[in-house]
């Protein structure tokens, strides 16, 4: 069984290496775009909590999906932005 575990470990490491060498940056970019989209929608739904006046049409339908992420979203939207972060976004 030890040899089988080593063989599986080798294939796992090879798979991780190939993913990292080929598509890792694309995956990270997509995760970042997903996060920005999610926080934008959260701002549209929960904007009153942060001082932005928004419509209440979709608010109660989307609120149950974001209850667990409200604190993280508030932290991201209210944190100070650095000049280098602004350069990275453009």
GUTILO-978474 format. One record per residue: residue number from 1; z, x, y of N, C-alpha, C, CB in turn. Coordinates in pm, 1 decimal, always signed. Atoms other than C-alpha are relative to their C-alpha. Glycine has a CB too. Layout:
N
ATOM vomi     n.zz     n.xx     n.yy    ca.zz    ca.xx    ca.yy     c.zz     c.xx     c.yy    cb.zz    cb.xx    cb.yy
ATOM  NUM        Z        X        Y        Z        X        Y        Z        X        Y        Z        X        Y
...
***
This chain:
90
ATOM vomi     n.zz     n.xx     n.yy    ca.zz    ca.xx    ca.yy     c.zz     c.xx     c.yy    cb.zz    cb.xx    cb.yy
ATOM    1     +0.0    +81.9   -119.8     +0.0     +0.0     +0.0     +0.0    +85.8   +125.5   +119.8    -92.9     +0.2
ATOM    2     -6.2    -85.9   -116.7    +60.8   +290.7   +234.1   -140.2    +44.1    +42.7    +87.8   +122.0    -28.5
ATOM    3   +137.6    -41.1    -30.4   -302.6   +406.2   +210.1    -77.5   -116.2    +62.8    -71.9    +49.5   -128.3
ATOM    4    +68.4   +116.8    -55.3   -423.4    +53.0   +280.5    +42.6    -23.3   +145.0    +29.4   -125.2    -85.3
ATOM    5    -48.7    +14.7   -137.5   -202.6    +32.4   +590.9    -61.4   +105.1    +92.5   +153.0    +10.5     +3.6
ATOM    6    +61.5   -105.9    -80.3   -341.0   +365.2   +712.2   -145.7    -32.1    +28.8    +11.2   +135.4    -71.2
ATOM    7   +140.3    +34.3    -18.1   -696.7   +245.2   +658.6    -14.7   -111.8   +103.5    -63.0    -42.1   -134.2
ATOM    8     +3.8   +107.5    -98.5   -629.7    -74.6   +852.5    +35.1    +52.0   +139.0    +95.8   -112.5    -40.0
ATOM    9    -37.3    -60.2   -127.9   -463.8   +131.1  +1126.4   -114.9    +77.5    +61.3   +119.5    +91.2    -17.5
ATOM   10   +115.2    -75.0    -48.6   -771.1   +351.8  +1152.4   -104.1    -94.1    +58.3    -61.2    +83.7   -112.6
ATOM   11   +101.0    +94.5    -48.5  -1005.9    +55.1  +1187.9    +46.6    -69.9   +126.9    -32.4   -103.9   -108.0
ATOM   12    -55.7    +61.4   -121.1   -776.2   -103.7  +1443.7    -14.5    +93.9   +119.4   +148.6    -36.7    -21.2
ATOM   13    +13.0    -97.9   -107.7   -773.1   +217.0  +1649.3   -145.6    +18.2    +41.0    +59.4   +134.1    -42.8
ATOM   14   +142.5    -13.0    -30.1  -1150.9   +248.8  +1621.7    -49.6   -119.9    +80.7    -81.3    +14.0   -129.9
ATOM   15    +38.2   +121.4    -72.3  -1195.6   -111.8  +1735.0    +52.0     +4.2   +143.5    +53.5   -125.2    -72.4
ATOM   16    -56.9     -9.3   -134.0   -960.4    -59.8  +2032.2    -74.1   +102.9    +85.1   +148.0    +35.8     -8.1
ATOM   17    +73.7   -102.6    -72.8  -1147.2   +257.7  +2129.0   -136.3    -51.5    +44.4    -16.5   +125.0    -86.2
ATOM   18   +132.7    +50.0    -33.4  -1487.3    +89.5  +2117.4     +6.0   -109.0   +107.1    -68.7    -53.4   -124.7
ATOM   19    -16.3   +102.2   -103.9  -1366.5   -209.4  +2319.9    +32.4    +64.8   +133.7   +110.7   -100.1    -38.7
ATOM   20    -35.8    -69.5   -123.6  -1211.4    +23.4  +2575.7   -116.3    +76.0    +59.8   +113.8    +94.5    -25.1
ATOM   21   +113.2    -78.2    -49.1  -1526.7   +231.6  +2600.6   -113.9    -87.3    +49.9    -50.4    +91.4   -108.7
ATOM   22   +116.4    +81.0    -34.5  -1765.0    -59.8  +2639.0    +30.6   -113.1    +97.0    -59.6    -56.9   -124.0
ATOM   23    -15.8   +122.8    -76.9  -1623.3   -381.2  +2785.4   +135.9    -15.6    +67.1    -23.5   -116.1    -88.6
ATOM   24   -134.4    +13.5    -55.2  -1271.3   -309.3  +2907.6     -2.1    -33.6   +149.0    +78.4   +127.9    -22.6
ATOM   25     +2.9    +25.7   -143.7  -1360.4   -300.7  +3277.5    -52.5   -140.3    +30.4    -86.3   +104.6    +70.8
ATOM   26    +51.1   +136.2    -19.9  -1560.2   -623.4  +3248.2   +108.2   -103.1    -28.8   -122.3    -25.7    -89.6
ATOM   27   -108.9    +91.8    +33.3  -1265.0   -796.3  +3082.5   +103.6     -2.4   +111.5    +66.0    +40.0   -133.3
ATOM   28    -97.7     -6.6   -109.1  -1029.1   -676.3  +3355.6    -52.2    -69.4   +125.5    +34.8   +146.0    +31.6
ATOM   29    +58.5    +68.1   -116.5  -1268.6   -795.9  +3628.1     +4.0   -151.5    -17.7   -145.2    +46.6    +22.5
ATOM   30     -3.9   +144.2    +25.2  -1293.0  -1139.7  +3467.7   +141.7    -54.9     +9.4    -58.4    -31.2   -137.2
ATOM   31   -139.6    +44.0    -11.8   -913.7  -1163.2  +3437.2    +42.4     -6.8   +146.2    +93.4    +94.8    -77.8
ATOM   32    -35.4     -0.4   -142.0   -880.3  -1072.9  +3806.3    -65.5   -117.6    +72.3    -41.9   +132.9    +65.6
ATOM   33    +67.9   +114.1    -61.6  -1139.6  -1333.0  +3909.9    +65.7   -131.1    -41.0   -148.4     -1.3    -38.2
ATOM   34    -69.7   +120.2    +46.6   -961.4  -1592.7  +3697.2   +130.3    -18.8    +77.4    +28.4     +8.6   -152.0
ATOM   35   -126.2     +7.4    -72.9   -632.9  -1508.5  +3868.3    -23.9    -46.3   +143.6    +71.2   +136.6     -1.1
ATOM   36    +28.6    +40.5   -137.8   -787.9  -1540.3  +4217.7    -39.6   -146.5     +6.7   -110.9    +86.8    +59.6
ATOM   37    +40.3   +140.4     +2.6   -948.3  -1872.4  +4125.9   +120.0    -90.3    -22.7   -105.0    -23.8   -108.5
ATOM   38   -118.2    +79.8    +30.4   -624.0  -2002.0  +3981.3    +92.9     -9.3   +120.6    +74.7    +59.1   -119.3
ATOM   39    -87.1     +2.9   -116.7   -424.8  -1902.7  +4288.1    -63.8    -76.6   +115.3    +33.7   +141.7    +44.0
ATOM   40    +67.0    +80.7   -101.2   -687.8  -2057.2  +4513.9    +18.4   -148.6    -25.2   -147.5    +33.4     +4.5
ATOM   41    -23.8   +140.0    +34.2   -660.1  -2386.5  +4329.4   +146.5    -37.3    +18.8    -42.8    -27.5   -143.9
ATOM   42   -142.1    +26.8    -19.6   -283.7  -2356.9  +4336.0    +30.5    -17.6   +148.2    +85.5   +113.4    -59.2
ATOM   43    -19.1    +14.7   -144.1   -300.0  -2311.2  +4712.4    -50.4   -135.6    +47.2    -71.7   +112.4    +75.7
ATOM   44    +53.0   +130.4    -38.8   -513.7  -2622.0  +4741.6    +91.7   -113.3    -43.0   -138.0    -20.2    -59.4
ATOM   45    -86.3   +106.6    +51.5   -270.9  -2825.0  +4532.6   +139.8     +7.8    +58.9     +7.6     +6.9   -151.8
ATOM   46   -138.6    -16.3    -45.3    +61.0  -2682.2  +4647.2     +8.8    +57.5   +141.3    +75.6    +90.0    -96.1
ATOM   47     +3.6    -60.1   -132.9    -38.1  -2582.8  +5001.2   +109.6    -46.4    +92.6   -129.6    -27.7    +62.8
ATOM   48   -106.8    +49.9    -87.2   +221.7  -2802.2  +5168.1   +129.1    +78.7    -17.5    +25.6   -147.4    -27.4
ATOM   49   -120.6    -77.8    +26.1   +495.1  -2597.8  +5004.1     -2.5   +131.7    +77.6    +14.6    +27.2   -150.6
ATOM   50    +14.6   -127.2    -69.6   +355.8  -2288.4  +5178.8    -36.4    -17.2   +147.4   -104.8    +83.8    -68.6
ATOM   51    +28.1    +24.3   -140.2   +278.0  -2454.6  +5512.3   -144.9    -29.2    +31.6    +42.9   +115.3    +78.3
ATOM   52   +140.5    +34.7    -21.4    -90.5  -2536.1  +5464.8    -17.9   -149.4    -24.2    -93.6    +83.0    -93.4
ATOM   53    +23.1   +143.7    +22.5   -182.7  -2902.4  +5515.7   -123.0    -21.0    -88.3    -17.8    -74.5   +135.2
ATOM   54   +110.4    +28.1    +92.4   -399.1  -3021.6  +5223.8     +5.9   -145.8    -42.8     +5.5    +93.6   -124.1
ATOM   55     +7.9   +136.8    +49.5   -510.6  -3350.6  +5076.1    +83.2    -15.0   -126.8   -146.1    -39.7    -26.7
ATOM   56    -84.1    +22.7   +117.6   -299.2  -3509.4  +4803.5    -74.8    -69.4   -113.1   +120.7    -82.0    +38.1
ATOM   57    +77.5    +76.9    +97.2   -583.4  -3659.9  +4598.8    +17.1    +52.6   -142.8   -147.1     +1.9    +38.1
ATOM   58     -8.4    -57.8   +134.3   -573.8  -3419.3  +4301.1   +134.8    +62.4    -31.7   -106.2   +102.9    -16.8
ATOM   59   -125.5    -73.7    +13.5   -226.9  -3283.6  +4350.2    +81.4    -40.6   -123.2    +83.4    -19.8   +123.6
ATOM   60    -88.0    +43.0   +108.9    -35.7  -3493.8  +4097.4    -65.5    +10.7   -136.7    +44.3   -142.0    +23.0
ATOM   61    +66.7    -20.6   +128.6   -299.6  -3457.9  +3828.0     +8.8   +144.5    -45.1   -145.6    -42.3     +8.4
ATOM   62     -0.9   -141.3    +34.4   -294.8  -3077.6  +3842.2   +139.2    +61.1     -4.0    -83.7    +75.1    +97.0
ATOM   63   -135.5    -55.2     -8.1    +76.4  -3026.4  +3906.3    +62.3    +31.3   -135.9    +88.5    -95.9    +73.4
ATOM   64    -63.9    -34.1   +128.0   +192.1  -3045.0  +3539.3    -52.5   +128.1    -63.6    -18.4   -112.8    -96.5
ATOM   65    +55.7   -121.1    +58.2    -40.9  -2759.4  +3446.1    +54.4   +126.3    +65.4   -150.1     -2.3    +11.0
ATOM   66    -42.2   -117.6    -74.7   +105.4  -2527.0  +3707.7   +149.5    +10.9    +20.9    -66.6     +1.0   +130.9
ATOM   67   -145.3     -7.0    -20.6   +478.7  -2594.0  +3689.6    +57.4   +134.1    -42.4    +69.2   -111.3    -76.5
ATOM   68    -52.9   -127.3    +49.1   +538.0  -2276.9  +3488.9    -44.1   +117.6    +86.8    -44.1    +22.9   -143.8
ATOM   69    +54.8   -112.2    -76.0   +331.4  -2061.6  +3728.2    +25.6     -8.6   +149.8   -146.8     +9.4    -23.9
ATOM   70    -19.5    +19.3   -144.0   +456.1  -2182.7  +4065.1    +64.5   +121.9    +64.4    +85.8   -123.6    +25.9
ATOM   71    -68.9   -114.5    -60.6   +690.9  -1889.3  +4127.9    -91.5   +120.4    +11.5   +123.4    +36.8    -81.2
ATOM   72    +92.7   -113.4     -5.4   +429.2  -1627.2  +4040.7   -106.2    -22.6   +106.6    -66.3    +22.4   -136.9
ATOM   73   +100.3    +31.1   -101.7   +174.6  -1802.7  +4259.1    +53.9    +12.5   +140.6    -53.1   -138.4    -20.6
ATOM   74    -61.3    -13.6   -131.8   +411.8  -1825.3  +4553.5    +20.8   +146.8    +34.2   +133.6    -75.4     +5.5
ATOM   75    -22.3   -142.9    -22.4   +498.3  -1457.7  +4511.4   -130.7    +69.0    +39.5    +59.5    +66.1   -126.5
ATOM   76   +128.5    -62.3    -30.9   +129.9  -1358.6  +4513.3    -51.4    -43.4   +137.2   -103.0    -34.6   -107.7
ATOM   77    +55.4    +49.6   -125.3    +30.7  -1580.1  +4806.1    +80.9    +41.5   +121.6     -9.7   -148.8     -4.6
ATOM   78    -84.7    -32.4   -114.5   +325.3  -1484.1  +5025.7    +28.7   +148.1    +16.5   +128.3    -72.7    -11.4
ATOM   79    -31.4   -141.5    -12.8   +339.2  -1110.4  +4961.5    -86.2    +64.9   +107.0    -19.1    +71.4   -133.5
ATOM   80    +73.0    -71.1   -103.3   +229.7   -861.1  +5223.8   -122.1    +67.2    -59.1    +89.5   +102.7    +68.5
ATOM   81   +122.9    -65.1    +44.1   -124.4   -733.5  +5192.8    -11.3   +136.2    +66.9   -124.2    -87.5    +32.0
ATOM   82    +20.0   -134.3    -50.6   -204.4   -365.3  +5236.4   -147.1    +16.7    +39.0    +42.5   +106.1   -105.5
ATOM   83   +137.5    -25.6    -42.4   -516.7   -226.3  +5402.0    -86.6    +38.6   -118.8     -3.9   +110.3   +106.2
ATOM   84    +79.8    -43.8   +115.2   -629.5    -66.6  +5075.8    -35.4   -117.0    -91.9    +75.7   +107.2    -79.3
ATOM   85    +32.1   +117.4    +79.6   -613.3   -402.7  +4898.2   -115.8    -77.5    +61.7   +122.5    -90.1    -13.9
ATOM   86   +109.9    +67.7    -68.3   -843.7   -552.7  +5159.0   -131.7    +74.0    -26.1    +27.9     -9.3   +152.2
ATOM   87   +119.6    -77.3    +27.6  -1091.1   -269.5  +5102.3    -47.1    -19.3   -143.6    +25.3   +147.0    +27.4
ATOM   88    +33.0    +17.9   +141.4  -1078.1   -321.4  +4725.6    -69.8   -135.1    -22.8   +127.8     +9.7    -86.7
ATOM   89    +56.3   +133.6    +18.3  -1163.2   -694.4  +4755.8   -144.2     -7.1    +47.4    +83.6   -102.9    +73.8
ATOM   90   +137.9    +10.3    -50.7  -1482.4   -633.5  +4952.7    -95.5    +92.3    -70.0     -3.6    +28.8   +146.4
***
